[in-house]
Amino acid sequence: MDDEDRAMLTRVADYQWGRGAGTALFAGGDPEVTHTSSGRPRQVIVDEGRLVTYATDGRFTLGVAGGRRLNDGLSDGRYRVVVGDESEPFVREERNVFAKFVSAADPAIRPGDEVVVTHERGEVLAVGRAELSGEGMDDFETGMAVFVRDGAEADGTD
């Protein structure tokens, strides 16, 4: 990744997830960046898998590897949705998270935000798009909380 791509992608991550997110995502190693035909960054990939895809709307969609880096790098629980044992196998299989199974959620989450779904013990289970606000996930007993895009294998691979 060249310095220009790193600076731009870091700014976008810090804007989307808050200060420190860009460093958490892109600091380790030398990620490979694919570009569109116009030269715009498209995907950021490392040995562990896809970190993010830079969508046409100017926001990132997370890969599981990126979710793990955000989970480890943002220790304050930002953009995290926590579920328990009853949801774990389903979420890993890329099934959606329902509000009644959410045990905790960052109250700053807004519908449409990219989030990391973790188990109560802290392990990343999946990444996806919030369908409810963080407060709604905590309060509601029905409805889809997170549209799961990618699930994490139990052995830590994607």
DANORRA-V974542 format. One record per residue. N is the residue number from 1. SS is DSSP state (alpha for helix, beta for strand, coil for the rest). NEAR is the number of other ideal C-beta (glycine too) atoms within 8 Angstrom. Layout:
BEGIN
[[N/SS/NEAR] [N/SS/NEAR]]
END
This chain:
BEGIN
[[1/coil/10] [2/coil/6] [3/alpha/5] [4/alpha/6] [5/alpha/10] [6/alpha/10] [7/alpha/8] [8/alpha/9] [9/alpha/17] [10/alpha/12] [11/alpha/9] [12/alpha/13] [13/alpha/15] [14/alpha/12] [15/alpha/5] [16/alpha/9] [17/alpha/10] [18/coil/7] [19/coil/4] [20/coil/9] [21/alpha/15] [22/alpha/12] [23/alpha/9] [24/alpha/12] [25/alpha/16] [26/alpha/13] [27/coil/6] [28/coil/5] [29/coil/5] [30/coil/4] [31/coil/10] [32/beta/8] [33/beta/13] [34/beta/7] [35/beta/9] [36/coil/7] [37/coil/4] [38/coil/5] [39/coil/5] [40/coil/7] [41/beta/12] [42/beta/9] [43/beta/10] [44/beta/17] [45/beta/10] [46/beta/11] [47/coil/4] [48/coil/6] [49/beta/10] [50/beta/12] [51/beta/14] [52/beta/14] [53/beta/10] [54/beta/13] [55/coil/8] [56/coil/3] [57/coil/4] [58/coil/6] [59/coil/9] [60/beta/12] [61/beta/10] [62/beta/15] [63/coil/14] [64/alpha/15] [65/alpha/12] [66/alpha/15] [67/alpha/16] [68/alpha/11] [69/alpha/12] [70/alpha/16] [71/alpha/12] [72/alpha/8] [73/alpha/12] [74/coil/15] [75/coil/5] [76/coil/4] [77/coil/7] [78/coil/11] [79/coil/12] [80/beta/14] [81/beta/18] [82/beta/12] [83/beta/16] [84/coil/10] [85/alpha/6] [86/alpha/6] [87/alpha/12] [88/alpha/11] [89/alpha/6] [90/alpha/7] [91/alpha/15] [92/alpha/12] [93/coil/7] [94/coil/9] [95/coil/7] [96/coil/9] [97/beta/16] [98/beta/11] [99/alpha/15] [100/alpha/7] [101/alpha/11] [102/beta/14] [103/beta/7] [104/beta/8] [105/beta/13] [106/coil/11] [107/coil/8] [108/coil/7] [109/coil/13] [110/coil/8] [111/coil/7] [112/coil/5] [113/coil/9] [114/beta/13] [115/beta/14] [116/beta/13] [117/beta/17] [118/beta/13] [119/beta/11] [120/coil/9] [121/coil/4] [122/coil/6] [123/coil/7] [124/beta/12] [125/beta/13] [126/beta/18] [127/beta/15] [128/beta/15] [129/beta/11] [130/beta/17] [131/coil/9] [132/coil/12] [133/coil/10] [134/alpha/14] [135/alpha/8] [136/alpha/11] [137/alpha/16] [138/alpha/10] [139/alpha/6] [140/coil/11] [141/coil/4] [142/coil/6] [143/coil/9] [144/beta/10] [145/beta/17] [146/beta/15] [147/beta/8] [148/beta/14] [149/beta/10] [150/beta/13] [151/beta/12] [152/coil/15] [153/coil/8] [154/coil/5] [155/coil/4] [156/coil/5] [157/coil/5] [158/coil/10]]
END
